[in-house]
Amino acid sequence: MRFEFTLWTALLSYVAPALGGNLLVGYYPTWKHGNISTMDLSNYTHINIAFAIPNEQGALKFEGDAFMDKVVPKLQGGGSKVLVSVGGWSGSANFSTIVKDTALSGTLTKNIIDMMKKYKLDGIDIDWEFPGRKGSDCNTVDEQNDATNFLKYLTDLRAKMDEALGKGKLITLALRVQPFDGPGGKDVSGFAKVVDFANLMQYDLNGAWGETSGPLAPLNFEKGKGTQQSFATAIEEWTKAGWPAKQLTGGAAFYGYSATATEDMLKSNPPSQYAKMAKERPKGDQDDEMVTEPCSSAAATYTGIWVYKNLRKQGVLSSPDTAEAPWVRTFDNKTMTPWLFNPQTKTFISYDDPQSLAAKVKFAESKGLGGMMVWSIERDYNGELLSELKKFSSK
C-alpha cells in the first residue's frame, strides 16, 4: 500500500515540462554504429540510440557500449539530446513481467539510472511493443493490467530519476497507432504527466504479413482496403484518450517493404496498390538478409525491406519522384503514399518519400503536434527525406 501511495503522490506532484521549439527525433540502431560518428545529425533535437534490452531479471543488454564515449559528447556538442531506447520489437519480451513485480521494477530502474550516469545521457526512451497486446511471439502479455502497471512503473522511474539525477532528465515513449489495451489504456492522460513526450510509430500498417499489399504508412486509410488505421487515426485516437497533441511526434519511415504480387498491379484502371501477395517474401535491397523470427517455428525469410537510401543508390529511383525502368512509380492521393511496381518480377514496394512526408508534416502541424520522429536516420539519401521533416513548424 505504501508503494502505491508513493507512486500516486509522485504522479500528482510531477507535471511534464512545456516543450520548447520543434521536436525532430531520430532513432539510430546500435548495429549501425559504424556510421554514426561520421554523420552530421545536428538537425535532430533528440537522438535515440536503440536498443538496450531488459532480460528476465531487469538487467540491460546494450550493444552500443564500445562507441558511446565518443558518440554522446559529439552529438550533444552538435546540440542534440541523447537518449538510449529500451526495448524494441525483439526486446519487449520481459516488460510485462517486470512492471508487475516491485523487485524487478526496482532492478530495471536502477540499471537505467546507472546507464544514464555512465554515458551522461539526457534521458531514456521506453519502446515497449506493446502493453496489453502481443507483439513478438516472445512477449508475455497481461491485457488487463499491463497499461496500469506500466503507468505505475513510469511514475516510480520518474521519481527515482529525479532523485538520482536531478530534475530535467527526459522520459519518452514509443507508441503504436492505438492506445494501450485494457482498462489502463482508456484514459492515458496520466502517462503524459510523467512522460515528456511520445513518438508515434505510424508505419508498418500494411506489409507482407497481411493478406494483401497496401501502404506501409498511409496518411489516411482507404475504406475497406488494407488496415483501417493510419497516421491520422493514430493522432485522433491518442488525443481522444487524453494525450496532449503537443507531447506527440508524428512517425516517419525512412524505408519501405516489398512483396510479390500474384498479378500485374498496373493493369487495373486506375492502378491499385492493393493486391493478393505470394506467401514468400522477396529479397529487399542489397543489405537485406535472411532472418528468423525469435520464438517462432517459421523458417528463415528475407525481411523485404528497402531502405530509402538504397532505392536511390541501386537505381530503383533516379530522383525522389522518378522510377527507373522497369520500375513504375505511382502516387496514391487517397493514402498520400508512393508505391513502386516492377511488372517483370511483380515486386511491389510501399515506402515514404519527400512528397508523402510533406503531407504528413502539414497534417501534423494542423493537429498541433510537437514535431516529427524518424526510424531510422541512417536510411536517408543526401538528406532528401530529412529536408521535408525540417520544415515542420509547431503552432
Secondary structure, 3 states (H helix, E strand, C coil): CHHHHHHHHHHHHCCCCCCCCCEEEEEEEHHHHHHHCCCCCCCCCEEEEEEEEECCCCCEEECCHHHHHHHHHHHHHCCCEEEEEEECHHHCCCHHHHHCCHHHHHHHHHHHHHHHHHHCCCEEEEECCCCCCCCCCCCCCCCCCHHHHHHHHHHHHHHHHHHHHCCCCEEEEEECCCCCCCHHHCCCHHHHHHCCEEEECCCCCCCCCCCECCCCCCCCCECCECCCCCHHHHHHHHHHCCCCHHHEEEEEECEEEEEEECCCCCCCCCCCCCCEECCCCCCCCCCCCEECCCCCCCCCEECCEEEHHHHHHCCCEEECCEECCCCEEEEECCCCEEEEEECCCCEEEEECCHHHHHHHHHHHHHCCCCEEEEECHHHCCCCCCHHHHCCCCCC
